[in-house]
Amino acid sequence: MTTTIGTEEHPGRVRTAGFGVGVRQYFGSSLGHNTFAAPMTQEMMEQFSQQIRRQVTEDLRREWEQRW
């Protein structure tokens, strides 16, 4: 997730928005009516899923190696 949004995180910390904070309060209002997003094809979704799976596996492997 941090790679996708371009931020760095500290290991072992979880961020929360707090009780009662909605999506719009946390992320702001919508981007506007001129925003265009093409629908994802099944192939694109599978590629995206595989990419995430590989990244998570690699991150877990690195964390495991650092701890042991």
C-alpha positions as CSV (number, residue, x, y, z in Angstrom):
1,M,0.0,0.0,0.0
2,T,2.7,2.5,0.9
3,T,4.4,1.9,-2.5
4,T,1.1,2.6,-4.3
5,I,0.4,5.9,-2.5
6,G,4.1,6.9,-2.3
7,T,4.5,7.2,1.4
8,E,6.9,5.6,3.8
9,E,5.7,3.7,6.9
10,H,7.4,2.7,10.1
11,P,7.5,-1.1,10.6
12,G,5.1,-2.4,13.3
13,R,2.9,0.7,13.4
14,V,-0.8,0.7,12.3
15,R,-2.5,3.9,11.5
16,T,-6.1,4.5,12.3
17,A,-8.4,7.4,11.6
18,G,-10.3,7.1,14.9
19,F,-13.9,6.3,15.7
20,G,-16.6,7.9,13.5
21,V,-14.3,9.2,10.8
22,G,-15.8,8.5,7.4
23,V,-14.1,8.1,4.0
24,R,-14.8,11.6,2.9
25,Q,-13.5,13.1,6.2
26,Y,-10.3,11.1,6.0
27,F,-9.6,11.4,2.2
28,G,-11.5,14.6,1.4
29,S,-14.4,15.1,-1.0
30,S,-14.5,13.5,-4.4
31,L,-12.0,14.4,-7.1
32,G,-14.7,16.1,-9.2
33,H,-17.0,15.3,-12.0
34,N,-14.2,15.4,-14.7
35,T,-12.4,12.4,-13.3
36,F,-12.4,9.4,-15.7
37,A,-11.5,5.9,-14.6
38,A,-11.5,3.1,-17.2
39,P,-13.0,-0.1,-15.9
40,M,-10.6,-2.9,-15.1
41,T,-10.7,-6.0,-17.3
42,Q,-10.5,-9.4,-15.7
43,E,-7.0,-9.7,-17.1
44,M,-5.9,-6.4,-15.6
45,M,-7.5,-7.4,-12.2
46,E,-5.6,-10.7,-12.3
47,Q,-2.3,-9.0,-13.1
48,F,-2.8,-6.5,-10.3
49,S,-3.7,-9.3,-7.9
50,Q,-0.5,-11.2,-8.8
51,Q,1.6,-8.1,-8.5
52,I,0.2,-7.4,-5.0
53,R,0.7,-11.1,-4.0
54,R,4.4,-11.0,-5.1
55,Q,5.0,-7.8,-3.2
56,V,3.4,-9.0,0.0
57,T,5.3,-12.3,-0.3
58,E,8.6,-10.5,-0.8
59,D,7.9,-8.1,2.1
60,L,7.0,-10.9,4.4
61,R,10.2,-12.8,3.4
62,R,12.4,-9.8,4.1
63,E,10.7,-9.2,7.5
64,W,11.1,-12.9,8.4
65,E,14.8,-12.8,7.5
66,Q,15.4,-9.6,9.5
67,R,13.7,-11.2,12.6
68,W,15.6,-14.5,12.4
